[in-house]
Amino acid sequence: MKSVEIIYRYGEGETVRARPADSDEARHRLDQGSLAFAALIENLADDNGTASRVIDVDLQDLGLVAGAAVGPKQRPFAAVLGCSDARVPIELIFNEGPNDLFVIRVAGNGLGHDVLGSLKYAIEHLGSLKAVVVLGHSGCGAVSAAVDVFLEPARYLSLASSHSLRNIVDRLLVVVQASAKQLSDAFGPDIARNPGYRKALIELSVVTNAALAAHTVQQELGISSGGICAVYGVYLIETRQVWAPHRGTAAWTGLADPPGDPAAFAEFGKAVIHSDRIMSLLKVE
């Protein structure tokens, strides 16, 4: 089995990557970073030796510049709203080091007031952001809990005494209900009896939740035309790839623009439902 080394290297004279100049460069760098991470760990069991990746770190980002009187200034080029799930290492996924990403993690990557406030702060006060990313992930526990409550409403009673957990599930239930309707509209009401229905509903809800959050970030923070892009994707834990439908293309790898209006969301839903990922779970002709 191959060994993997991920090295954060800093030192005098080391080459450090320049920050992206605009939102297109930021998005490209994140996409290339996620591809590099997936490729590094691919086929581990089929080879021997060592696979290495070196991420050069700027000395000033660690506060190691000789004679510096103050700590390093925040200068991330992207903000990432991710899930709290410990299996989703955001800096590693995007091939980034310290001070590259402004990371917010909350169960189900939901957009509560604290999250929106944190993003608003980063956009208005840091002055370095070129992209805001909403990153969901496969098999999300928070989304799975909302799906289970939707499928068996009696489960909601176990949350009755926990206001904080109810808030998470309540926010996600709206997305789960919309996703269930999309599946029913596409395949008929009997699709709920399909053995793969629960897993398909979870995965459809995960990507819908991420897309809706990215759309909301655009609208609430007014960044659609401000030199900062809002994009989304789903990290597939089993393959370590970032996955999302891209409007107008057959591409599914990398970050994507969120739908911009109800009609676009309807087309987005159809694309995801008929994707290889969802169809393989449902096993429908």
C-alpha beads as a LAMMPS data file, in Angstrom:
LAMMPS data file: protein, C-alpha beads

285 atoms
284 bonds

1 atom types
1 bond types

-500.0 500.0 xlo xhi
-500.0 500.0 ylo yhi
-500.0 500.0 zlo zhi

Masses

1 110.0

Atoms # bond

1 1 1 0.000 0.000 0.000
2 1 1 1.275 3.461 -0.903
3 1 1 2.223 5.950 1.783
4 1 1 1.027 9.543 1.525
5 1 1 2.909 12.590 2.768
6 1 1 1.262 16.011 2.961
7 1 1 3.942 18.561 3.842
8 1 1 3.475 22.193 4.845
9 1 1 6.845 23.758 4.038
10 1 1 8.087 27.173 5.022
11 1 1 11.530 28.717 5.046
12 1 1 13.728 31.423 3.612
13 1 1 13.706 31.514 -0.168
14 1 1 10.781 29.133 -0.622
15 1 1 8.412 29.833 -3.490
16 1 1 4.986 30.875 -2.230
17 1 1 1.920 30.964 -4.465
18 1 1 0.530 34.399 -5.185
19 1 1 -3.020 35.088 -4.053
20 1 1 -5.650 34.890 -6.834
21 1 1 -6.195 38.230 -8.541
22 1 1 -9.933 37.798 -9.110
23 1 1 -12.887 35.474 -8.534
24 1 1 -12.170 33.375 -11.639
25 1 1 -8.625 32.692 -10.480
26 1 1 -9.850 31.899 -6.972
27 1 1 -12.387 29.400 -8.233
28 1 1 -9.843 27.791 -10.562
29 1 1 -7.316 27.441 -7.744
30 1 1 -9.878 25.787 -5.471
31 1 1 -10.955 23.396 -8.227
32 1 1 -7.356 22.468 -9.054
33 1 1 -6.619 21.979 -5.387
34 1 1 -9.525 19.587 -4.906
35 1 1 -8.498 17.614 -7.985
36 1 1 -4.941 17.352 -6.661
37 1 1 -6.164 16.070 -3.296
38 1 1 -8.381 13.421 -4.899
39 1 1 -5.575 12.305 -7.230
40 1 1 -3.051 12.066 -4.394
41 1 1 -5.016 9.421 -2.520
42 1 1 -6.467 7.606 -5.532
43 1 1 -5.531 3.931 -5.943
44 1 1 -3.645 3.730 -2.644
45 1 1 -4.106 -0.015 -2.427
46 1 1 -2.847 -0.623 -5.989
47 1 1 0.663 0.754 -5.694
48 1 1 3.691 0.952 -3.445
49 1 1 6.077 3.744 -2.577
50 1 1 5.290 7.249 -1.372
51 1 1 3.072 9.928 -2.834
52 1 1 3.939 13.428 -1.658
53 1 1 2.361 16.835 -1.809
54 1 1 4.132 19.975 -0.660
55 1 1 2.236 23.142 0.235
56 1 1 4.580 26.109 0.514
57 1 1 3.591 28.409 3.357
58 1 1 4.461 32.089 3.603
59 1 1 6.483 32.852 6.726
60 1 1 4.404 35.927 7.471
61 1 1 1.201 33.860 7.571
62 1 1 2.607 31.986 10.574
63 1 1 3.988 35.116 12.233
64 1 1 7.578 33.942 11.720
65 1 1 9.027 37.009 10.020
66 1 1 12.110 38.140 11.957
67 1 1 11.600 41.389 13.808
68 1 1 7.856 41.616 13.189
69 1 1 6.203 43.652 15.933
70 1 1 2.653 42.418 15.306
71 1 1 1.001 39.189 14.282
72 1 1 0.140 38.341 10.670
73 1 1 -2.776 40.096 9.001
74 1 1 -5.722 37.998 7.858
75 1 1 -5.694 37.726 4.061
76 1 1 -7.722 34.674 2.959
77 1 1 -8.726 34.623 -0.696
78 1 1 -11.861 32.514 -0.107
79 1 1 -14.414 31.932 2.631
80 1 1 -15.738 28.392 2.979
81 1 1 -18.933 27.443 4.780
82 1 1 -18.626 23.751 5.498
83 1 1 -20.143 21.116 7.757
84 1 1 -18.714 20.312 11.183
85 1 1 -18.176 16.684 10.107
86 1 1 -14.635 15.670 11.095
87 1 1 -14.214 13.648 7.878
88 1 1 -14.217 16.815 5.770
89 1 1 -10.766 18.482 6.177
90 1 1 -11.425 21.700 4.281
91 1 1 -7.884 23.068 3.946
92 1 1 -6.615 19.657 2.801
93 1 1 -9.484 19.208 0.336
94 1 1 -8.592 22.456 -1.416
95 1 1 -4.802 22.085 -1.137
96 1 1 -4.453 25.209 0.992
97 1 1 -2.485 26.270 4.038
98 1 1 -2.813 28.761 6.913
99 1 1 -4.336 32.166 6.138
100 1 1 -5.605 31.008 2.718
101 1 1 -9.200 30.221 3.718
102 1 1 -11.686 31.816 6.109
103 1 1 -13.481 28.680 7.297
104 1 1 -16.880 28.515 9.006
105 1 1 -18.116 25.081 10.061
106 1 1 -21.573 24.278 11.357
107 1 1 -23.653 21.084 11.284
108 1 1 -25.421 20.816 7.945
109 1 1 -23.586 23.949 6.649
110 1 1 -26.712 25.958 7.490
111 1 1 -27.077 29.713 7.074
112 1 1 -27.999 30.967 10.518
113 1 1 -27.556 34.569 11.646
114 1 1 -24.100 33.866 13.121
115 1 1 -22.901 32.351 9.843
116 1 1 -24.219 35.198 7.696
117 1 1 -22.730 37.684 10.152
118 1 1 -19.339 35.974 9.970
119 1 1 -19.393 36.008 6.168
120 1 1 -20.483 39.638 6.131
121 1 1 -17.587 40.518 8.438
122 1 1 -15.080 38.698 6.241
123 1 1 -16.323 40.393 3.071
124 1 1 -16.490 43.901 4.514
125 1 1 -13.415 43.962 6.776
126 1 1 -10.759 41.636 5.384
127 1 1 -10.672 43.070 1.872
128 1 1 -9.020 39.972 0.405
129 1 1 -11.913 37.634 -0.451
130 1 1 -12.520 36.620 -4.050
131 1 1 -14.897 33.699 -3.462
132 1 1 -17.450 32.351 -0.995
133 1 1 -17.880 28.572 -1.123
134 1 1 -20.674 26.477 0.400
135 1 1 -19.408 22.911 0.738
136 1 1 -21.809 20.106 1.611
137 1 1 -20.707 16.495 1.847
138 1 1 -22.056 13.038 1.121
139 1 1 -23.843 11.201 3.909
140 1 1 -24.252 14.364 5.995
141 1 1 -25.455 13.436 9.492
142 1 1 -27.544 16.574 9.967
143 1 1 -29.303 16.111 6.620
144 1 1 -29.771 12.400 7.349
145 1 1 -31.466 13.280 10.641
146 1 1 -33.857 15.644 8.838
147 1 1 -34.625 12.974 6.225
148 1 1 -35.374 10.419 8.953
149 1 1 -37.755 12.849 10.668
150 1 1 -39.447 13.495 7.326
151 1 1 -39.844 9.770 6.662
152 1 1 -40.928 8.980 10.239
153 1 1 -42.401 12.122 11.884
154 1 1 -42.587 10.442 15.305
155 1 1 -38.798 10.807 15.455
156 1 1 -39.309 14.546 15.904
157 1 1 -40.562 13.910 19.447
158 1 1 -37.040 12.931 20.506
159 1 1 -35.947 16.498 19.644
160 1 1 -38.739 18.174 21.597
161 1 1 -36.557 19.066 24.584
162 1 1 -33.539 20.184 22.549
163 1 1 -34.085 23.625 21.058
164 1 1 -30.637 23.784 19.449
165 1 1 -30.979 20.456 17.631
166 1 1 -34.520 21.305 16.541
167 1 1 -33.246 24.493 14.929
168 1 1 -30.827 22.507 12.753
169 1 1 -33.407 19.918 11.726
170 1 1 -36.179 22.485 11.176
171 1 1 -34.005 24.472 8.770
172 1 1 -33.139 21.355 6.787
173 1 1 -36.672 19.923 6.698
174 1 1 -37.732 22.548 4.154
175 1 1 -35.002 21.375 1.764
176 1 1 -35.840 17.704 2.406
177 1 1 -39.534 18.279 1.663
178 1 1 -38.703 20.093 -1.579
179 1 1 -36.308 17.303 -2.596
180 1 1 -38.905 14.619 -1.838
181 1 1 -41.422 16.441 -4.041
182 1 1 -38.900 16.568 -6.878
183 1 1 -38.368 12.814 -6.642
184 1 1 -42.101 12.195 -6.550
185 1 1 -42.711 14.465 -9.548
186 1 1 -39.963 12.718 -11.517
187 1 1 -40.754 9.085 -10.725
188 1 1 -44.218 9.037 -9.146
189 1 1 -45.261 8.665 -5.486
190 1 1 -44.316 4.987 -5.397
191 1 1 -40.636 5.966 -5.585
192 1 1 -40.765 6.306 -1.779
193 1 1 -40.980 2.498 -1.593
194 1 1 -37.719 2.110 -3.534
195 1 1 -35.003 0.458 -1.367
196 1 1 -32.572 3.233 -2.289
197 1 1 -35.026 6.067 -1.681
198 1 1 -33.681 7.191 1.698
199 1 1 -30.076 7.423 0.481
200 1 1 -31.144 9.154 -2.723
201 1 1 -33.228 11.654 -0.757
202 1 1 -30.271 12.372 1.543
203 1 1 -27.880 13.015 -1.351
204 1 1 -30.400 15.120 -3.283
205 1 1 -31.089 17.151 -0.130
206 1 1 -27.354 17.630 0.517
207 1 1 -26.662 19.169 -2.897
208 1 1 -29.902 21.177 -2.876
209 1 1 -29.059 22.568 0.555
210 1 1 -25.596 23.654 -0.620
211 1 1 -26.936 25.239 -3.817
212 1 1 -29.686 27.079 -1.957
213 1 1 -27.216 28.367 0.649
214 1 1 -24.879 29.700 -2.059
215 1 1 -27.831 31.404 -3.760
216 1 1 -28.893 32.929 -0.435
217 1 1 -25.363 34.196 0.206
218 1 1 -25.481 35.963 -3.159
219 1 1 -28.800 37.588 -2.375
220 1 1 -28.310 38.430 1.307
221 1 1 -24.757 39.738 1.009
222 1 1 -25.101 41.283 -2.450
223 1 1 -21.922 39.777 -3.867
224 1 1 -23.165 38.599 -7.263
225 1 1 -21.688 41.668 -8.966
226 1 1 -19.123 42.805 -6.421
227 1 1 -16.034 40.978 -7.637
228 1 1 -16.680 38.011 -5.341
229 1 1 -18.259 34.798 -6.618
230 1 1 -20.540 32.532 -4.594
231 1 1 -20.245 28.861 -5.553
232 1 1 -21.112 25.492 -4.059
233 1 1 -20.205 21.835 -4.224
234 1 1 -20.527 18.503 -2.425
235 1 1 -17.457 16.710 -1.110
236 1 1 -17.844 12.994 -1.777
237 1 1 -16.193 11.298 1.176
238 1 1 -15.938 7.972 -0.633
239 1 1 -13.995 9.364 -3.629
240 1 1 -12.622 12.635 -2.171
241 1 1 -13.955 14.575 -5.160
242 1 1 -15.965 17.799 -5.184
243 1 1 -19.212 17.186 -7.114
244 1 1 -21.932 19.494 -8.441
245 1 1 -24.003 19.991 -11.601
246 1 1 -22.806 22.733 -13.945
247 1 1 -25.534 24.549 -15.821
248 1 1 -25.392 24.140 -19.580
249 1 1 -22.714 21.443 -19.510
250 1 1 -22.357 17.748 -18.747
251 1 1 -19.647 18.445 -16.158
252 1 1 -20.090 17.269 -12.561
253 1 1 -16.601 17.800 -11.113
254 1 1 -15.667 20.967 -9.259
255 1 1 -17.506 23.928 -7.791
256 1 1 -20.610 25.291 -9.536
257 1 1 -22.623 28.499 -9.729
258 1 1 -25.903 28.321 -7.803
259 1 1 -29.212 28.537 -9.684
260 1 1 -30.365 32.124 -9.975
261 1 1 -34.169 31.851 -9.975
262 1 1 -37.024 29.337 -9.470
263 1 1 -36.870 28.148 -13.092
264 1 1 -33.145 27.515 -12.795
265 1 1 -33.685 25.630 -9.522
266 1 1 -36.256 23.417 -11.271
267 1 1 -33.752 22.573 -14.006
268 1 1 -31.062 22.026 -11.383
269 1 1 -33.316 19.537 -9.587
270 1 1 -33.996 17.590 -12.772
271 1 1 -30.281 17.412 -13.552
272 1 1 -29.367 16.107 -10.096
273 1 1 -32.216 13.589 -9.967
274 1 1 -31.156 12.092 -13.298
275 1 1 -27.447 12.155 -12.509
276 1 1 -25.547 8.873 -12.390
277 1 1 -25.123 9.317 -8.635
278 1 1 -28.826 9.517 -7.779
279 1 1 -29.937 7.023 -10.433
280 1 1 -27.448 4.449 -9.154
281 1 1 -28.992 4.710 -5.677
282 1 1 -32.520 4.345 -6.981
283 1 1 -31.693 1.733 -9.622
284 1 1 -34.578 2.853 -11.838
285 1 1 -34.709 2.372 -15.602

Bonds

1 1 1 2
2 1 2 3
3 1 3 4
4 1 4 5
5 1 5 6
6 1 6 7
7 1 7 8
8 1 8 9
9 1 9 10
10 1 10 11
11 1 11 12
12 1 12 13
13 1 13 14
14 1 14 15
15 1 15 16
16 1 16 17
17 1 17 18
18 1 18 19
19 1 19 20
20 1 20 21
21 1 21 22
22 1 22 23
23 1 23 24
24 1 24 25
25 1 25 26
26 1 26 27
27 1 27 28
28 1 28 29
29 1 29 30
30 1 30 31
31 1 31 32
32 1 32 33
33 1 33 34
34 1 34 35
35 1 35 36
36 1 36 37
37 1 37 38
38 1 38 39
39 1 39 40
40 1 40 41
41 1 41 42
42 1 42 43
43 1 43 44
44 1 44 45
45 1 45 46
46 1 46 47
47 1 47 48
48 1 48 49
49 1 49 50
50 1 50 51
51 1 51 52
52 1 52 53
53 1 53 54
54 1 54 55
55 1 55 56
56 1 56 57
57 1 57 58
58 1 58 59
59 1 59 60
60 1 60 61
61 1 61 62
62 1 62 63
63 1 63 64
64 1 64 65
65 1 65 66
66 1 66 67
67 1 67 68
68 1 68 69
69 1 69 70
70 1 70 71
71 1 71 72
72 1 72 73
73 1 73 74
74 1 74 75
75 1 75 76
76 1 76 77
77 1 77 78
78 1 78 79
79 1 79 80
80 1 80 81
81 1 81 82
82 1 82 83
83 1 83 84
84 1 84 85
85 1 85 86
86 1 86 87
87 1 87 88
88 1 88 89
89 1 89 90
90 1 90 91
91 1 91 92
92 1 92 93
93 1 93 94
94 1 94 95
95 1 95 96
96 1 96 97
97 1 97 98
98 1 98 99
99 1 99 100
100 1 100 101
101 1 101 102
102 1 102 103
103 1 103 104
104 1 104 105
105 1 105 106
106 1 106 107
107 1 107 108
108 1 108 109
109 1 109 110
110 1 110 111
111 1 111 112
112 1 112 113
113 1 113 114
114 1 114 115
115 1 115 116
116 1 116 117
117 1 117 118
118 1 118 119
119 1 119 120
120 1 120 121
121 1 121 122
122 1 122 123
123 1 123 124
124 1 124 125
125 1 125 126
126 1 126 127
127 1 127 128
128 1 128 129
129 1 129 130
130 1 130 131
131 1 131 132
132 1 132 133
133 1 133 134
134 1 134 135
135 1 135 136
136 1 136 137
137 1 137 138
138 1 138 139
139 1 139 140
140 1 140 141
141 1 141 142
142 1 142 143
143 1 143 144
144 1 144 145
145 1 145 146
146 1 146 147
147 1 147 148
148 1 148 149
149 1 149 150
150 1 150 151
151 1 151 152
152 1 152 153
153 1 153 154
154 1 154 155
155 1 155 156
156 1 156 157
157 1 157 158
158 1 158 159
159 1 159 160
160 1 160 161
161 1 161 162
162 1 162 163
163 1 163 164
164 1 164 165
165 1 165 166
166 1 166 167
167 1 167 168
168 1 168 169
169 1 169 170
170 1 170 171
171 1 171 172
172 1 172 173
173 1 173 174
174 1 174 175
175 1 175 176
176 1 176 177
177 1 177 178
178 1 178 179
179 1 179 180
180 1 180 181
181 1 181 182
182 1 182 183
183 1 183 184
184 1 184 185
185 1 185 186
186 1 186 187
187 1 187 188
188 1 188 189
189 1 189 190
190 1 190 191
191 1 191 192
192 1 192 193
193 1 193 194
194 1 194 195
195 1 195 196
196 1 196 197
197 1 197 198
198 1 198 199
199 1 199 200
200 1 200 201
201 1 201 202
202 1 202 203
203 1 203 204
204 1 204 205
205 1 205 206
206 1 206 207
207 1 207 208
208 1 208 209
209 1 209 210
210 1 210 211
211 1 211 212
212 1 212 213
213 1 213 214
214 1 214 215
215 1 215 216
216 1 216 217
217 1 217 218
218 1 218 219
219 1 219 220
220 1 220 221
221 1 221 222
222 1 222 223
223 1 223 224
224 1 224 225
225 1 225 226
226 1 226 227
227 1 227 228
228 1 228 229
229 1 229 230
230 1 230 231
231 1 231 232
232 1 232 233
233 1 233 234
234 1 234 235
235 1 235 236
236 1 236 237
237 1 237 238
238 1 238 239
239 1 239 240
240 1 240 241
241 1 241 242
242 1 242 243
243 1 243 244
244 1 244 245
245 1 245 246
246 1 246 247
247 1 247 248
248 1 248 249
249 1 249 250
250 1 250 251
251 1 251 252
252 1 252 253
253 1 253 254
254 1 254 255
255 1 255 256
256 1 256 257
257 1 257 258
258 1 258 259
259 1 259 260
260 1 260 261
261 1 261 262
262 1 262 263
263 1 263 264
264 1 264 265
265 1 265 266
266 1 266 267
267 1 267 268
268 1 268 269
269 1 269 270
270 1 270 271
271 1 271 272
272 1 272 273
273 1 273 274
274 1 274 275
275 1 275 276
276 1 276 277
277 1 277 278
278 1 278 279
279 1 279 280
280 1 280 281
281 1 281 282
282 1 282 283
283 1 283 284
284 1 284 285
